[in-house]
Amino acid sequence: MGRRLSAADVARFEEDGVLFPVAALDPGPLAAFRSGFESVMEALGDDRRPERFGQWHLCFRWAYDLVTHPPILDAVEDLLGPDILVHSASAFAKRPGSPEFVSWHQDGYNWELDVPRLASAWVALTDSTPENGCLRVVPGSHRRSRLDHLARHHEHNMLGSGLQVADEVVESQAVDVALRAGEMSFHHVDIVHGSGPNRSRGPRIGFAIRYTTPGVSQRRSHHEVVLARGSDRHARFDVRAAPPSGSIADGWSAQRALAGRMSEAQVPSSRRAEK
């Protein structure tokens, strides 16, 4: 038995590439994190560009506290071991009746990790159901060779890169990762996953947190990570020295600057030289 997960849970994650539901937040923390989320969304206004929803944990203290929440880390430790890095995080907020979706993709295609040792915790701050566009995954797809992807941008795709698997996904093989508010799921870095639009009258709010270990290397440029638990003897990522502080306005300034730096880092060096 682990801290939070059983041996059977871990075996199911390794076999299927997905594990749910797992308890994450008691009512008090759930209400606090939901309030923090809504405060940030209110300050964001109508700017729904995908790049605005990344790395909030490096910019807002409540989000930092969410990604380092001990009950979540206890479950992550059962999957990855005692040394845990917060690799990245994305906020997902689908408005009632929204056409927004996430295209079918594998996270590992984009990050270029040397080993696929990364697990994403999708934490539900509201109920997440098939009607409101919950996460969908193709179980076992992480055990196949990595798939080719194409970039097909769409105004309603919440995935800013527009990446989607090149081959058609047989949707009858996918499962709905339905969660109640306060629950979470885990999915493997190479599992094929996506989500549909929100056809309900209420919002669907979630926070995807990607956890990895210090021994993993990444070829693609990356922002700072958070050492959430244990130690880092490898120094393969830049580690954030302290939690974010300051107002929501300060956080948004930091987030915009971070998004700009990361966007610039993804441009090939030959193109940067032309500017």
C-alpha positions as CSV (number, residue, x, y, z in Angstrom):
1,M,0.0,0.0,0.0
2,G,1.2,3.5,-0.8
3,R,0.3,6.8,0.8
4,R,-2.9,7.2,-1.1
5,L,-3.1,4.6,-3.9
6,S,-3.1,0.8,-3.7
7,A,-0.9,-1.5,-5.7
8,A,-3.9,-2.3,-7.8
9,D,-4.4,1.4,-8.5
10,V,-0.8,1.8,-9.7
11,A,-1.1,-1.3,-11.8
12,R,-4.3,0.0,-13.4
13,F,-2.6,3.3,-14.2
14,E,0.4,1.5,-15.8
15,E,-1.9,-0.7,-17.9
16,D,-4.6,1.8,-18.9
17,G,-2.7,5.0,-18.8
18,V,-5.5,6.6,-16.8
19,L,-6.8,6.3,-13.2
20,F,-10.0,7.9,-11.8
21,P,-11.7,8.9,-9.6
22,V,-9.1,9.8,-6.9
23,A,-10.1,12.0,-4.0
24,A,-8.1,15.3,-4.1
25,L,-9.8,18.2,-2.2
26,D,-12.0,18.3,0.9
27,P,-14.8,20.9,0.9
28,G,-12.8,23.6,2.5
29,P,-9.8,23.6,0.1
30,L,-12.2,23.0,-2.8
31,A,-14.1,26.2,-2.0
32,A,-10.9,28.2,-1.5
33,F,-9.3,27.1,-4.7
34,R,-12.5,27.6,-6.7
35,S,-12.7,31.2,-5.2
36,G,-9.1,31.8,-6.3
37,F,-9.8,30.5,-9.8
38,E,-12.9,32.7,-10.2
39,S,-11.0,35.8,-8.9
40,V,-8.4,35.3,-11.6
41,M,-11.0,34.7,-14.3
42,E,-12.8,37.9,-13.3
43,A,-9.5,39.9,-13.6
44,L,-8.8,38.1,-17.0
45,G,-12.1,39.4,-18.5
46,D,-12.9,38.4,-22.1
47,D,-9.3,37.4,-23.1
48,R,-9.8,33.7,-23.9
49,R,-6.5,33.1,-25.8
50,P,-5.1,29.7,-24.8
51,E,-1.7,31.2,-23.7
52,R,-3.5,33.1,-20.9
53,F,-4.4,29.8,-19.2
54,G,-0.9,28.3,-18.7
55,Q,1.4,28.3,-15.6
56,W,-0.8,30.0,-13.2
57,H,1.0,28.2,-10.4
58,L,4.1,30.4,-11.1
59,C,2.0,33.6,-11.0
60,F,-0.8,33.2,-8.3
61,R,-0.3,32.0,-4.8
62,W,-3.6,30.0,-4.6
63,A,-2.6,28.0,-7.7
64,Y,0.9,27.3,-6.3
65,D,-0.8,26.0,-3.1
66,L,-3.1,23.8,-5.3
67,V,-0.2,22.1,-7.2
68,T,1.6,21.5,-3.9
69,H,-1.5,20.4,-2.0
70,P,-0.3,17.5,0.2
71,P,-3.1,15.0,-0.5
72,I,-2.5,15.4,-4.2
73,L,1.3,15.0,-3.8
74,D,0.7,11.8,-1.7
75,A,-1.0,10.2,-4.7
76,V,1.6,11.5,-7.1
77,E,4.3,10.0,-4.9
78,D,2.7,6.6,-5.3
79,L,3.0,6.9,-9.0
80,L,6.4,8.6,-9.5
81,G,8.3,8.3,-6.2
82,P,9.4,10.7,-3.5
83,D,11.1,13.4,-5.6
84,I,8.4,15.4,-7.4
85,L,8.6,18.3,-9.8
86,V,5.6,20.4,-11.0
87,H,6.5,20.4,-14.7
88,S,3.6,22.6,-15.9
89,A,0.0,23.4,-15.3
90,S,-3.0,24.5,-17.4
91,A,-6.3,26.0,-16.2
92,F,-9.5,24.9,-18.1
93,A,-12.7,26.9,-17.9
94,K,-15.5,26.0,-20.3
95,R,-18.4,28.4,-20.1
96,P,-22.0,27.2,-20.2
97,G,-22.9,26.3,-23.8
98,S,-19.4,26.9,-25.0
99,P,-18.1,25.3,-28.2
100,E,-14.6,25.2,-26.8
101,F,-12.9,21.8,-27.1
102,V,-9.5,20.1,-26.8
103,S,-8.2,18.2,-29.9
104,W,-7.0,14.6,-29.6
105,H,-3.3,14.7,-28.8
106,Q,-0.5,13.2,-26.8
107,D,1.3,15.6,-24.4
108,G,4.6,13.7,-24.9
109,Y,4.7,14.7,-28.5
110,N,5.2,18.3,-27.7
111,W,7.6,18.2,-24.7
112,E,10.2,15.7,-26.0
113,L,11.1,14.1,-22.7
114,D,13.9,11.5,-22.8
115,V,11.7,9.1,-20.9
116,P,7.8,9.2,-20.5
117,R,7.9,9.6,-16.8
118,L,5.2,12.2,-16.3
119,A,1.7,12.0,-14.9
120,S,-1.0,14.6,-15.2
121,A,-3.4,15.2,-12.4
122,W,-6.7,16.7,-13.7
123,V,-8.3,18.3,-10.6
124,A,-12.0,19.0,-10.9
125,L,-13.1,22.3,-9.3
126,T,-16.7,21.7,-10.6
127,D,-18.3,18.5,-11.6
128,S,-16.9,17.3,-14.9
129,T,-19.3,15.2,-17.0
130,P,-19.9,14.1,-20.6
131,E,-22.5,16.8,-20.9
132,N,-20.2,19.6,-19.9
133,G,-17.1,18.4,-21.9
134,C,-15.1,16.2,-19.5
135,L,-11.7,14.8,-20.3
136,R,-11.8,11.8,-22.7
137,V,-9.0,9.3,-23.1
138,V,-8.2,6.2,-25.2
139,P,-7.1,3.6,-22.6
140,G,-3.9,1.8,-23.5
141,S,-2.9,4.3,-26.2
142,H,0.2,5.2,-24.2
143,R,1.6,1.7,-24.8
144,R,1.8,2.2,-28.5
145,S,4.5,4.0,-30.4
146,R,4.1,7.8,-30.3
147,L,1.8,9.0,-33.0
148,D,2.4,11.7,-35.7
149,H,0.6,15.0,-35.1
150,L,-0.5,17.8,-37.3
151,A,-1.1,21.5,-36.3
152,R,-4.6,22.5,-37.2
153,H,-5.6,25.7,-35.5
154,H,-9.2,26.3,-34.7
155,E,-10.7,29.3,-32.9
156,H,-12.4,27.1,-30.3
157,N,-9.5,24.8,-29.6
158,M,-8.3,25.3,-26.1
159,L,-5.0,23.7,-27.1
160,G,-2.9,26.7,-28.2
161,S,-0.6,24.7,-30.4
162,G,-3.5,23.3,-32.4
163,L,-1.8,19.9,-32.3
164,Q,-3.9,16.8,-33.0
165,V,-3.0,13.2,-33.9
166,A,-2.7,12.8,-37.6
167,D,-4.7,9.5,-37.8
168,E,-8.4,9.4,-37.0
169,V,-9.2,8.5,-33.4
170,V,-11.8,5.8,-33.0
171,E,-14.0,7.6,-30.5
172,S,-15.9,4.4,-29.6
173,Q,-12.7,3.3,-27.9
174,A,-12.5,6.4,-25.7
175,V,-13.8,6.7,-22.2
176,D,-15.3,9.7,-20.4
177,V,-13.3,10.7,-17.3
178,A,-16.3,11.9,-15.2
179,L,-15.4,13.5,-11.9
180,R,-17.2,15.2,-9.1
181,A,-15.9,18.5,-7.8
182,G,-13.0,17.8,-5.5
183,E,-11.9,14.6,-7.3
184,M,-9.0,14.1,-9.8
185,S,-7.8,11.8,-12.4
186,F,-4.3,10.8,-13.5
187,H,-3.3,10.3,-17.1
188,H,0.0,9.2,-18.7
189,V,2.0,11.7,-20.7
190,D,1.6,9.6,-23.9
191,I,-2.1,8.7,-23.7
192,V,-4.3,10.0,-26.5
193,H,-6.8,12.5,-24.9
194,G,-9.0,15.4,-25.6
195,S,-12.5,16.8,-24.7
196,G,-15.7,18.1,-26.3
197,P,-17.7,21.2,-25.9
198,N,-19.8,22.2,-22.9
199,R,-23.4,21.5,-23.7
200,S,-24.7,22.2,-20.2
201,R,-26.0,25.2,-18.4
202,G,-23.2,25.4,-15.9
203,P,-19.4,26.0,-16.1
204,R,-16.8,23.2,-16.3
205,I,-13.7,24.2,-14.4
206,G,-10.6,22.1,-13.9
207,F,-6.8,22.4,-13.3
208,A,-4.4,20.1,-15.1
209,I,-1.1,19.7,-13.2
210,R,1.8,17.8,-14.8
211,Y,4.2,16.1,-12.4
212,T,7.6,14.6,-13.3
213,T,10.8,13.6,-11.5
214,P,14.2,15.3,-11.4
215,G,15.9,12.6,-13.4
216,V,13.9,13.3,-16.6
217,S,15.4,15.5,-19.3
218,Q,13.6,17.6,-21.8
219,R,15.0,18.8,-25.2
220,R,12.4,21.5,-25.7
221,S,12.8,24.9,-24.0
222,H,10.9,25.1,-20.7
223,H,10.0,27.5,-18.0
224,E,10.8,27.1,-14.3
225,V,9.5,24.1,-12.4
226,V,8.6,23.7,-8.8
227,L,10.2,21.2,-6.5
228,A,7.1,20.1,-4.7
229,R,8.5,17.3,-2.7
230,G,11.8,15.5,-2.0
231,S,15.1,16.6,-3.6
232,D,16.6,17.4,-7.0
233,R,20.1,15.9,-7.4
234,H,20.1,16.3,-11.2
235,A,19.5,20.0,-11.9
236,R,18.1,19.4,-15.4
237,F,15.4,22.0,-15.0
238,D,15.5,25.5,-13.5
239,V,13.7,25.4,-10.2
240,R,11.5,28.2,-8.9
241,A,13.1,29.5,-5.7
242,A,9.9,30.7,-3.9
243,P,6.1,30.8,-4.2
244,P,4.6,33.7,-6.1
245,S,3.4,36.7,-4.1
246,G,1.6,39.9,-4.8
247,S,-1.8,40.9,-6.2
248,I,-3.8,39.4,-9.0
249,A,-2.7,42.2,-11.2
250,D,1.0,41.4,-10.4
251,G,0.3,37.8,-11.2
252,W,-1.2,38.7,-14.6
253,S,1.8,40.8,-15.4
254,A,4.0,37.9,-14.6
255,Q,1.9,35.5,-16.6
256,R,1.9,37.6,-19.7
257,A,5.7,38.0,-19.5
258,L,6.2,34.3,-19.0
259,A,3.9,33.5,-22.0
260,G,5.8,35.9,-24.1
261,R,9.2,34.4,-23.2
262,M,8.0,30.9,-23.9
263,S,6.4,31.9,-27.3
264,E,9.7,33.5,-28.3
265,A,11.7,30.4,-27.1
266,Q,9.7,28.1,-29.5
267,V,10.6,30.2,-32.6
268,P,13.5,28.5,-34.4
269,S,16.8,30.4,-33.9
270,S,17.1,31.1,-37.7
271,R,13.8,33.0,-37.5
272,R,14.7,34.9,-34.3
273,A,17.9,36.1,-36.1
274,E,15.7,37.7,-38.8
275,K,13.8,39.9,-36.3
